[in-house]
Amino acid sequence: MHNPKLARTAGWTSFAVAVLASIAICVEPPQRSPEAQVFRVKGIFLQTKGAEVAVIDHETIPDHMPAMVMPFRAARPSELKPLATGDEILFDYIVDGFESWIENIVATGKKRLASPSARAVATAPPRDPLKVGDLLPDREFLNDAGEPVRLSDSRGKAVALTFVFTRCAMPEACPKMMRNFAAVSEALKADPAAPSNWQLLTISFDSFHDTPEKLKAYGQAYGYDPSRWRLLSSDSCCTIKDIAADVDLRYTDDPTASMQHNLRTVVLDTTGRITKIFTDETWTVEELVAALRDAAKTL
């Protein structure tokens, strides 16, 4: 029996689905500012993460970023659908202020193997990572003045530490960690009610490249205050591997290979115990300031 109401409902549903589909197909990339940088890049498509992110083993982007494996946000997710693992692709990489994305993705028709690092690194640490409440083991590093320092030198202070490498140019990754730490430092210094016992530490996992001199210049580019924020490295790859395993940081440790890594930001209380672990780049300045305030109360 024909039901006009159901027929109208079905009609509107079909219409809505069609409209949404057409919107998805016709999505345009973000508007670029006049200062946007545009790079034409060659790479190997590896996989998607969700509907919008492509993991690509890309070649060197001259004057911008070395060859590495990185996730890129696609402005038009529909461009990712025809791609299969191993497809050689060309794409535009847009860097516009604090945002980046890719568009105009074209498969060349060739199939290629990913670089050895893309296939064989960033595996799981050899042991279970630490969790909130655990004591972060003490280790020695070199600070940005080339002086030996230990994590225990910051006992009595709330500590936030994060991990970067200076050649990372993706604005949402290492540069965002640096911008956020700069903002956290300024926020705490400007607040008369903020605790005085806090310290920021940024640790490079690219020990083959990031010397104290390079880290000092990197910190200066973000306006760092060495009395509150130090950049650390190590001439021992074992030190970096050990602290990475502690917090489940995964990264490429082969200096001849493409770089890839995840992100970790860790808060320690005044006794060196972990009070908070941020596992990606989505944490805010306000969240870290609050976490440091709480950690500073532990005496």
ROPAVO-624581 format. One record per residue: residue in three letters; y, x, z of N, C-alpha, C in turn. Coordinates in steps of 0.1 Angstrom, whole numbers, plus 5000, padded with zeros to 4 digits. Atoms other than C-alpha are relative to their C-alpha. Example, Ala and Ser with C-alpha at 12.3 -4.5 7.8 and 13.67 -1.06 7.14 Angstrom:
% ROPAVO-624581
ALA498850095000495551235078501250095000SER498949915000498951375071501149925008
This chain:
% ROPAVO-624581
MET498850085000500050005000501250095000HIS498849925001503450144990500949975011ASN499150014989505750215019501350074996PRO498849945005509350265007500650105009LYS499449914991510450435039499350135000LEU500749875001507650695037500350074987ALA499749945013508450745001501350075000ARG498749935000512050815008500050125009THR500149894991511151045037499350124993ALA500649905008508751235014500950064990GLY499049965010511451254988501050105006TRP499049914993513951405012499450135004THR500649884996511451645025499850104989SER500249915012510651774990501350064996PHE498649965004514351794983500450125009ALA499549904991515051995014499250134998VAL500849885003512152235007500550074988ALA499549945013513452284972501350075002VAL498749944998516952354984499850135008LEU500249884993515752605010499450114992ALA500749905009513552774984501150064991SER499049955010516552804960500950095008ILE499249924993518652944988499450145003ALA500749884998516053204996500050094988ILE500049925012515853304960501350064996CYS498749965004519553324955500850075011VAL499349934989520353514987500750124994GLU499349885005523053774979500150105011PRO499949904989523354104997501449995007PRO498750004993526154155022501150064992GLN498849955007529654215009500250145005ARG499749864996530354585008501550025002SER498649964998533554735021500350114990PRO499649895009535554974999499550145004GLU500549874995534255255021498550024999ALA501550005000530555175016499550124991GLN500749895008528355465004498849944993VAL501250055008525755384977499250124995PHE500849895005522855614970498849944992ARG501250045008520155574943498950095005VAL501049934993516955674959498649974994LYS501450025005513355734948499150015012GLY500949994989510455674972498749934997ILE501350075001506955534978500049895010PHE500150124991506555184992498750015008LEU501249994992504155185021499649875005GLN500450134994504254845038501349925003THR498950084994506454565050499849975015LYS500050044986507354475086500849885001GLY499350125001508154115087500449974986ALA499750045014509753955057501150094994GLU498849945005512854175054500050165000VAL500049864997511854535063498950074991ALA500949925008510254785039499950145006VAL500249874995508755105052499750094987ILE500049925013509355375025500050155004ASP500149854999508455745022501050044989HIS499049975010511655845005500350154998GLU499649865002512856164989501350035006THR498749964994515856365001501149934993ILE498750075005519156174998501150115001PRO499149884999521556464989501249975008ASP498850004992524356525014500049885010HIS500150124991523056235036498850015009MET501250014992519456245048498850074994PRO501249935006516356465044498949904997ALA501250095003513056325031499349965013MET500750044988511356115057499449864997VAL500550145000509555785063500949915009MET499150084992511955515074499849854996PRO499950145003512155135077501449964994PHE498750045006514854985055500049854999ARG499850155001516254625056500349974986ALA499850045014516054465022501049885000ALA499050105001519154255013499349874994ARG500750125007516854034990498550025003PRO501449984997513454005007499149974988SER500950035011512053854975499750124991GLU500349885008512354194959498850085005LEU501149934994509654324983498649934996LYS501250075002507054064974499150054989PRO500949955011505754214941499450145003LEU500349864998505354564957498650015007ALA501249974994502054714967500050145006THR500049874994501255014989499750114989GLY500249895010501655334968500949994988ASP499150025011504155194943501250095001GLU498749925001506855444933501149904997ILE498950095002510155264935501350085000LEU498649955000513855324929500849895007PHE499250104993516455144951501350055003ASP498749964995520055144961500049995015TYR499950004986520555244997501550005004ILE498650024997523855115011500350035014VAL499649974986525555255042501449965001ASP498750064999528555055052500349995015GLY499750004986529955145086498850025009PHE501149994991527355075113498849924994GLU501150075006525054885089499550074988SER500649955012522654975061499049914995TRP501150095006520354795037499750064986ILE500449965013518554845004500149874991GLU500050115010518854634972499750064986ASN500349965014518154654934498750095000ILE501249924999514554764942499249984987VAL500850015013512554844910498850095001ALA501349925001508954964907500050074987THR500049925012508655244882498749984992GLY501250025007505155144873499050115003LYS500949894996503655464888499549985014LYS500650004986501355494918500050155005ARG500049864994501755794942499449995014LEU500449984986500155914974501250025008ALA499049974990502455915004499950145004SER500049864995503456255018498950015011PRO501049984989500856405042500649955014SER499550044987503256335071500049855002ALA500050154999503455965062498649955003ARG501450054998499655945063499450055014ALA500849944989498856165093500850025013VAL499349984988501656175119500449885007ALA499550114992503255955145498849925005THR501150074994499855875159500249975014ALA499950044986499255735193499950135009PRO500149884991499855985222498650015005PRO501449974995496656145237499749935013ARG500250064987497155955270500949885001ASP499250124998498555635283501450045005PRO498649964996502355645286500349955014LEU499650044987504055605319500649865000LYS499450144999505355265331501150005011VAL499050024990508155135353499450035014GLY500549974987507755275388499450145001ASP500649875000506155605377501050115000LEU499149885000507655945383499950074987LEU500049925013508756125351499850145004PRO500249864996507356475354501250094997ASP498949915002509856755358499750104989ARG500249915011510356975327501350084998GLU498949915002512657255316500449984985PHE499450015014514957225285501250104999LEU498849935003517957405270501149904998ASN498950095002521257225273500950054988ASP499249975012523957225246500850135001ALA499349874998525457545261499050114999GLY501149905001522057725257499550045014GLU500449974986521457715295498749935003PRO501250074996518057635310500349905011VAL499850114990518057305329498749935002ARG501250084997515457085345500449865002LEU499750144997515156715348500349985015SER499850014986515056765385501450045005ASP498649964997518656905384500849875002SER499250134999519756535381499549915012ARG500450084988517956425413501249965008GLY498850064993520356205433500949924991LYS499250085010521756055401499149914993ALA500750085010520755765380500150064986VAL500049935013519755905346499649904989ALA500550075012519555745312499750114990LEU500349905010517755955286499549934987THR500450065013517155885249499650124991PHE500549905009515756075219500649984986VAL499550015013517256165186499650134992PHE499949885007517356425158501250004992THR498650005005520656535144500049974985ARG500050035015519656495107499849864997CYS500250145003518956125111501349944997ALA498750055004521555945092500049854999MET500050145001520455585094500849945012PRO499150044990523255415113499449915011GLU500650084990520955175132499050085009ALA501049924992518755455146500750105009CYS499449894991519855795161501549985001PRO498650014998523555745153500449885010LYS499750114990523455405172499750055014MET500249954986521855575202501250095005MET498849924996524755825202501249925002ARG498850094999527455555197499849935013ASN500150084988525955355225500150085013PHE499949924989525655645249501550045002ALA498549974998529355735242500749885006ALA499350124994530355375250499649985014VAL500450024986528255365282500850105008SER499349894993529855695293501549955003GLU498650044998533355555287500149885009ALA500050124992532555215303499950045015LEU500249964986531355385335501150085006LYS498949924996534155635337501349915002ALA498850094999536755355332499949905011ASP500250104989535355135360500150065013PRO499949944987536655225394498949965010ALA501150044991533855025410498650054996ALA501249955004531155205391499550115009PRO500549894992528855445409500450134994SER499649865005529655815406498850084997ASN501249925002526055935406499249964988TRP500850035012524955895370500150124990GLN500149895010524056125341499349944988LEU500650035013523256075304499450134994LEU500749895007520656295286499549964987THR500650035014519956295249499250124996ILE501049905002516856495240499650004985SER500549995014516156615204498550035000PHE501449975002512556605193499850094987ASP500049915012513456825162500350145005SER499749874994513157155181500150114990PHE499949895010512757355149501450014994HIS498750005006516257255137501149995010ASP498950044991518357125166500250115011THR499749904991519557435183501149955010PRO498950044991521957415213501450004993GLU498750005007524857505189500149874992LYS499950125008523957215166500149885008LEU499950124992523556975194501449995006LYS498650004995526957075209500949944989ALA499250055011528557005175499749854998TYR500450145001526656675173500649925011GLY499350074989527856565207501549994998GLN498650005002531356665199500549894990ALA499750105011531256435168500149865006TYR500050134994530656145192500950005013GLY499150004989533256255218499450015013TYR500850004987530756345245500850085010ASP499449934989531856465279498850075007PRO501249934994529456745290499949995015SER500250024986530156675326499249885004ARG500750124997528456345323498849984990TRP501050035011526356365291499650144994ARG500549875006524256665280499049974989LEU501050015011522256715248499050115002LEU501049904996518956895254499050024988SER501049965010516457075232499050095008SER501049914994513457305238499550094989ASP500649915009512157615222498550005001SER501550024999508657495232499749864995CYS500450135005507157215211499249935010CYS500950074990504757145240500949925010THR499150084991507657035262500449874994ILE499650125007508856785237498849914998LYS501250085002505256665230499649935013ASP500450064987504656615267500949895004ILE499150104996507756415274499949884991ALA500250115010507156215242498849925004ALA501250074996503656125254500349925013ASP499750074988505056025288500649864997VAL499350125003507255755272499649934987ASP500550065013505255665240501050024989LEU499149965012507855835217499050064990ARG500849945010506155905184500950054989TYR499149935009507656145159499250104992THR500649905008506856395132500450145006ASP499849874995506456745146499850114991ASP500249905010505856925114501350034993PRO498749985006509057095102500150004985THR500150015014507857095066499849864994ALA500450135004507056725065501249905001SER499150114999508956405061500149965015MET499750044986510556285094499749855002GLN500150144996509555955110499950005015HIS500050014985509955835146500349855004ASN499650124994510255535169501250035009LEU498949984991512955495196499649975014ARG500250034986512855515234501350045008THR498949974991515655495260499449965014VAL500650014987514555545296501050025011VAL499149984988516355495329499250045012LEU500649944988515455695360500949975012ASP499250014987516455625396500350145005THR499549874994517855895419498850095005THR501249924996514256005428499250054987GLY500749975012513256045391499049914996ARG501050105004511155735389500649914989ILE499650085011511355515358500349855005THR499650144996513255185364500149914988LYS499850085012513655065328499650084987ILE500349945013512255145293500449904989PHE499750085012513955015262499350064988THR500949955010511555045233500549994985ASP499450005013513855005203501550015000GLU498649985001517455005192500949885004THR499250124998518454655202500749985014TRP499450014987519554725238501550024998THR498650005001523254685244500650095011VAL499349914990525854895262500049945014GLU499950084987526154625289498750015007GLU501449994994522354635295499850135006LEU500349874994522255005300500950035012VAL499149984989525355015322499449935012ALA500550074989523754745344498750075005ALA501249934996520454935345500350135008LEU499649884993522255255356500649975013ARG499550054987524155065383498949985010ASP501150034991520954935397499250135004ALA500849884997519155275395500850095009ALA499249914992522055455412500049965015LYS500150054986521455245444498850065007THR501249954994518155405450500250145006LEU499849874993518655685475498950035010
